[in-house]
Amino acid sequence: MIPQPGDFCVVSVHGQGGKLIALGERFCGDAFTQYQHAFIYTGGMRVVEAESGGARIRRMATFETPGQLTLWSSARIELTGKQREVIRDSALGYVGVGYSWLDYAAIGLHSKHVPVPHLRAYIASTGHMICSQLVDQCYANAGVHLFDDGRWPGFVTPADLAGVIEHTT
């Protein structure tokens, strides 16, 4: 399988970072999953990811480590050439956008139906995004909605994205 620009991938993360993300996903209502990180392939063996230092471009080889699980959206989600272009350009446009661990808290509060003023706006904000929010937002910018369950914009974890790939035929 060769990824095309606009495809996304979810991967496992080893070490303390992966454990923290897994706990964040658990707080958000997800069961412990094998996938804790997501990114968008932009072409040229490069990806855009949101991580603790902010969204950035990385070489894809960074994610090719022994024992690391990967799950690609390629051939699972049909995209037009224009959609791929918008997804790629959106991802590149978000480079530098900050990361916020508070997004996990906000997503968790919403999953537990805790009424918090302005929570929807905070979760939907593109001024700070966790990796899965970046992927979901780039697809939304291209008019591709990964979820059809009426969820709020930005209400997405890496485990949710893995579920989209695993359940798409």
PyMOL commands that set and color helices and strands:
alter all, ss='L'
color gray80, all
select helices_A, chain A and resi 15-27+60-63+81-93+102-111+119-124+131-141+158-166
alter helices_A, ss='H'
color red, helices_A
select strands_A, chain A and resi 8-11+37-43+46-49+56-59+70-72
alter strands_A, ss='S'
color yellow, strands_A
deselect
rebuild
show_as cartoon
